[in-house]
Amino acid sequence: MTPAKALAFVERHGVACEASRRGGIPCLVDEIAGEAVRGNWWSHPRRRQIFVATRAVRDSPDVLVCRLVDGKITFVHQRLWPALARTADRFDPARLARLHEVHSASGKHVITQVSYPDWVPADVLATGRKLGKADALAELQILFPK
């Protein structure tokens, strides 16, 4: 899977987990691998392709990288940000923090965070305020199964 196809996967689904599985929420690593990956994906034969594609998604300005689902890396496409802002009271604010991985001078990977709602553009917050609660929940139905 190319990075563009990985981004299209997240856009199509709206919400996807990077590597974990939770009923009904698609898993990007499994999609890239073409199968359910058991254990650490670094040991999978397609690990390089998985790395490149997941990093492209993580680096996209159109995708919120957070720990929304079970504290695991979760991708939320920007088309759902207004609905997420409207329903933010249903989530632990720490799970809505925007995460960004940076490489430190020592070579370590460091995760930086921007708290919710500091990362949310003003127009997205305004659109979210205008959105009805039922409509927002319907857009995020994957997170709120009946």
C-alpha positions as CSV (number, residue, x, y, z in Angstrom):
1,M,0.0,0.0,0.0
2,T,1.3,3.4,-0.9
3,P,1.3,6.3,1.5
4,A,-1.5,8.0,-0.7
5,K,-3.6,4.8,-0.4
6,A,-3.0,4.8,3.4
7,L,-4.2,8.4,3.6
8,A,-7.3,7.5,1.4
9,F,-8.0,4.6,3.8
10,V,-8.1,6.9,6.8
11,E,-10.2,9.5,4.9
12,R,-12.7,6.8,3.7
13,H,-13.2,5.4,7.2
14,G,-12.9,8.7,9.1
15,V,-11.4,6.9,12.1
16,A,-8.8,4.1,12.1
17,C,-6.5,2.6,14.6
18,E,-2.8,2.4,13.6
19,A,-2.2,-1.1,14.9
20,S,-4.8,-2.2,17.5
21,R,-8.2,-3.7,16.9
22,R,-11.4,-2.7,18.6
23,G,-14.7,-4.0,17.2
24,G,-15.6,-2.3,14.0
25,I,-12.8,0.2,13.9
26,P,-10.5,-0.5,11.0
27,C,-6.8,-1.2,11.6
28,L,-4.4,0.5,9.1
29,V,-1.5,-1.9,9.8
30,D,-3.7,-4.9,9.0
31,E,-4.9,-3.2,5.8
32,I,-1.3,-2.5,4.7
33,A,-0.2,-6.1,5.5
34,G,-3.2,-7.6,3.8
35,E,-3.9,-9.7,6.9
36,A,-4.4,-9.5,10.6
37,V,-1.0,-8.9,12.1
38,R,-0.4,-10.7,15.3
39,G,2.2,-9.3,17.7
40,N,4.5,-6.5,16.8
41,W,4.2,-5.4,13.2
42,W,8.0,-4.7,13.1
43,S,8.4,-8.5,12.6
44,H,6.0,-8.6,9.7
45,P,7.5,-9.1,6.2
46,R,5.9,-5.8,5.0
47,R,7.3,-3.8,7.9
48,R,9.1,-1.3,5.7
49,Q,5.9,-0.6,3.7
50,I,3.9,-0.4,7.0
51,F,6.4,2.0,8.4
52,V,6.4,4.3,5.4
53,A,2.6,4.3,5.1
54,T,1.9,4.8,8.8
55,R,4.4,7.7,9.0
56,A,2.8,9.4,6.0
57,V,-0.5,9.3,7.8
58,R,1.1,10.5,11.0
59,D,2.7,13.4,9.2
60,S,-0.5,14.5,7.3
61,P,-2.0,17.8,8.3
62,D,-5.4,16.3,7.4
63,V,-5.2,13.7,10.1
64,L,-5.4,14.0,13.9
65,V,-3.0,11.5,15.6
66,C,-4.2,10.9,19.1
67,R,-4.9,8.1,21.6
68,L,-8.6,8.2,21.3
69,V,-9.4,4.4,21.1
70,D,-8.3,2.5,24.2
71,G,-5.3,4.7,24.6
72,K,-3.8,3.4,21.3
73,I,-2.6,5.4,18.3
74,T,-5.8,6.5,16.5
75,F,-6.2,8.5,13.3
76,V,-9.1,10.8,12.8
77,H,-9.6,12.5,9.4
78,Q,-10.3,16.2,9.4
79,R,-13.7,15.7,7.9
80,L,-14.8,14.4,11.4
81,W,-13.1,17.1,13.5
82,P,-16.2,19.2,13.9
83,A,-18.2,16.1,15.1
84,L,-15.3,15.3,17.4
85,A,-15.3,18.8,18.8
86,R,-19.1,18.7,19.3
87,T,-18.8,15.4,21.3
88,A,-15.5,16.1,23.1
89,D,-17.3,16.1,26.4
90,R,-17.7,12.3,26.0
91,F,-13.9,11.7,25.9
92,D,-11.0,12.1,28.4
93,P,-9.4,15.3,27.1
94,A,-5.9,13.6,27.2
95,R,-7.2,11.2,24.5
96,L,-7.9,14.1,22.2
97,A,-4.4,15.6,22.4
98,R,-2.6,15.9,19.1
99,L,0.5,13.7,19.0
100,H,3.5,14.3,16.9
101,E,6.7,12.2,16.7
102,V,10.0,14.1,16.4
103,H,13.5,12.8,16.2
104,S,15.7,14.3,18.9
105,A,19.3,15.2,18.5
106,S,20.3,12.0,20.3
107,G,18.3,10.0,17.7
108,K,15.5,9.1,20.0
109,H,11.9,9.4,18.9
110,V,10.0,11.8,21.2
111,I,6.3,12.2,21.2
112,T,5.1,15.8,21.6
113,Q,1.5,16.7,22.5
114,V,-0.8,19.6,21.9
115,S,-3.7,19.5,24.3
116,Y,-7.3,19.6,23.1
117,P,-8.7,22.1,22.1
118,D,-5.4,24.0,21.5
119,W,-4.8,22.1,18.2
120,V,-8.3,22.6,16.8
121,P,-8.6,25.4,14.2
122,A,-11.2,28.1,15.1
123,D,-13.4,27.3,12.1
124,V,-13.6,23.7,13.1
125,L,-14.7,24.6,16.6
126,A,-17.3,27.0,15.2
127,T,-18.6,24.4,12.8
128,G,-18.7,21.9,15.7
129,R,-20.8,24.2,17.8
130,K,-23.3,24.5,15.0
131,L,-23.6,20.8,14.6
132,G,-26.4,19.0,16.4
133,K,-25.4,16.5,19.0
134,A,-27.3,13.7,17.3
135,D,-25.7,14.5,13.9
136,A,-22.2,14.6,15.5
137,L,-22.9,11.2,17.1
138,A,-24.1,9.8,13.8
139,E,-20.9,10.9,12.1
140,L,-18.9,9.2,14.8
141,Q,-21.0,6.1,15.1
142,I,-18.0,3.9,14.7
143,L,-16.9,5.2,18.1
144,F,-20.3,4.8,19.7
145,P,-21.7,1.5,18.6
146,K,-25.3,0.8,19.6
